[in-house]
Amino acid sequence: MASRAFLGIVFVVLLFLTVIIYGMWVATGVATEKSSRVMELMISAASPRQMLTGKVVGIGGAGLTQYLLIAVPALLVLAFQDQIAEGILGSGWASGAPIVGLTPGLLLGYGVFFLLGFTLFALIYAAMGSFVSRPDDLQTLSLPLSLVAMSGYLLAIMTLSRGATDITTMFSFIPPFSPFVMLARLMVDRVEPWEIAASVAILVLAVVFTAILATRMYAAGVLLYGQRPGIRTFIAAARRAG
């Protein structure tokens, strides 16, 4: 359990940092193309759905590749730290690998919730990037989304430290908090298979719904210049796109 709690903290922190850092990469890429007017040429050759998908898959995939290049060697070092310590420092230095509680099922669960959670946030970041005229304006719009991710992170840390409660159990089914909280529950709590299936199914539906809405907002925001981005602008643009 101590090993799983440690791994849970590592996984939740990695998910949070990936959402914030690489999500902003996606938004910045969209905003940069819009500020340089390149997007106006691209929109005539490709549909908004194709452009949005390309940004999320392309920039998001580049970020995740960088993430894997860092995460995989780190996990290997943790897994074989006793052998490494004995090989370098001699016998008597082994202290027990902190990832002894990691199982293929937990690793699979982490991968599923990580990918779905990142995709959900990346779609929102891409739609957000299409509404700003300059990349500098992204800081204002990104704050509410960062607070949402921070809320999911704090709920997950609460679950890892105190165990699952009625509140955290409820949030483990509610996107966009569920990738963080359900991941934490998997590490330290007994989760029924139907709970995992229900959380994944709801999260998939949320990703599909967000993709449809983000595409509409992206199509409206591409040619939107000279207006201060805000909630009302988002809603009005989405209605016009529909």
N, C-alpha and C positions, 0 to 999 in steps of 0.2 A: 504493500500500500504506500509506503514511503517513496518507493521508486516510482510508482504511478503518479503520485502527487507531484513529484519533481518533474516528471515528464509532462504532466498536464500543464504546469506553469510554462515550461519551455514551448510546448505546442501552441498554447494560447497567446503567448508573447509573439511568437513567430507569425501567427495568423494576424494579429493586430498590426504588427509592423509592416507586413506584406500588403495588407489592405491600404494602409495609410500611404506608404512610400510608392508602391507600384500603381495604386489607384490614381495617385497624383501624376504619375508618369503618363497614364492614359489621358487624363484631363489636360495636361500640359501639351501633349502631342496634338490634340484636337484644337486647343486654343491657339497654338502656334500656327497651324495651317490656316485657321480662320483669320488671324491678324495679318498674315502675309497674302491674303486673298487667294491662296492656292486652292482652298476648299471650293470656291465658286467655280473653278474649272473642273475639279474632280466630281462635283455633284452633277455635272452634265454628262459625265461618262459612266457613272455608277449610281445605283439607288442608295437612299439613306440607310437602308437596312444593310446593304453590302459594305458601305463605308463604316458604319458603326461596328459591324462584326469584325471587319478588318482591323480596326483600332484596338478592340478588346483582345482579339486573338494575337495580333502582331506585337503591339507594345506590351500587353499583358504577358504574352508568351516569352518575350525577351526578358522581362523582369523575373518571371518564374524560373527561367533557365539560370539566371544569375543566382537566384535563391537556392536552386538545387545544387549548384556548384559549391555553395558554401555549406548547405545543410547536410548533404550526404557525407562529405569527409568528416564533419563534426560528429555525426552519429557513429561513424566507423571508429573514430578515436575513442568516443565514450564506450562503445561496445567492447573494444579491445584494449582499454586503458591498463588493465592489470598485466596483460602480456607485454605491453609497451614498457610499463614501469619496471617489470622484472628484467626485460631485455636491456634496458638502459642503466637502471640503478641497482639491479641485482635482486635476489630473492628477499622476501620479507616486506616488500613495499606494496604488495597488492592490498587493496582496501575494499574490493567488492564493486562491481560495475553498477552505476546508478540506473542503468536501463534494463536491469534484470527482469522488471515487470512488463516489459514491452512484448506484446504478442502480435502475430500477423493480423489478427482481428482488429486490435487497437490501431495498428498502423494503417489498415484499410479504412477504418472509420475516420481516422485523421485525414487521410487523403481525400475521401469523399466530401467531408464537411469543409475542408480547406478549399477545394476546387469550386464547390458550389457557393461558398461564402465569398470567395474572391470574385467570381463571375458576377454575383449580385451587386457587389459594391463597384466593380469596374464598369458595369453598364450605367450605373448612376453617375459615376465620375465622368464618363464619356458624354452623357447627355448634358451634364453641368458645364463641361468645357465648351460645348457648342453655343452657350449663351453669353460668353464673355467676349469682348472685342480685343482684349489684351491678356496675355498670360498673367500679368500682375494682379488682375482682378480675381484670380482663382482663390486667393487666400480668404476673401470674404465669403465666397460661396462654399468653400470646403470646410469651414468651421462647423456648421450644423452636422455635416456628414461625419466629421471626425468625432464629434460628441456622441453620435449614435454608436460608432465603433468603440469608443471609450466606455460607453454604458455596457455594451456586450462584454467587453474585457473585464470590467469590474464585477459584473454578475458571475462571470466564469471564475475569477479569483475567489469570490465569496463561496462559490460551490466547492472549489478545491480546498479551501481552508476550513469550512464548516460543514461540508456535506450538502446534499440536496435538500432543499426546503420546498414548501408548496409554491412559493413565488418563483424560485429558480427552475423548478420543474415546469411551471407554466411557460416561462420564457424560453425553455428549451424547445418549444414547438412554434415559437413566434419569430419569423424572420423580421429584421436581419440579425436578431440576437441569437437565434438558434445555433448557428455555426459555432459560436463561442461557448454557449452554455451546455449544449448537448455534448460537445467535445469534452468539456470538463466533467460532465456526469459520467461519460464513458470511462474516464480515467479513475474515478474514485467511488463510483456508485454502481449498484446493480441495476442495469437498464434492461427492461424487457424487449425482446425482438420487435414486438408490435410498436413500441415507442420509437425505436430507431427508424422503422419503416415509415411511420406516420410523420416523423420530423423530416426525413429525407423527402417524402412525397410533397409535403407542404412547402419545403424549401425549393424543390424543383418547380412547382407551380408559381411560386413567387419570382423565380428567375425568368420563367416564360412571360408572366404578366409584366415584369419590369422591362424585359426586352421589347415587348410591344409598345409600352408607354415611352420608353427611352428612344425608340426609333421615331415615334411621332414627334417627340420633343426635339430630337436631333434634326429632323427635317425642317422644323420651324425655326430652330435656333441658328442654323447654318447661315441664313441670309439676314439675321437680325443684328443690326448695328445701331450704335448710338443710344441704346436704352440701358438703363441701370438694371442689372439682373436682380431678380427677387422672386418670391413665391408667386405673386400675382402674374408676373411675366411668364413664369413657367406654366401656370394653369391656362392663361389666355392663349399661349402659343400651342399648347397641347390641344385645346379645343379647336383652334383654327386648322391645325394639321389633321384633325379628325374629319 
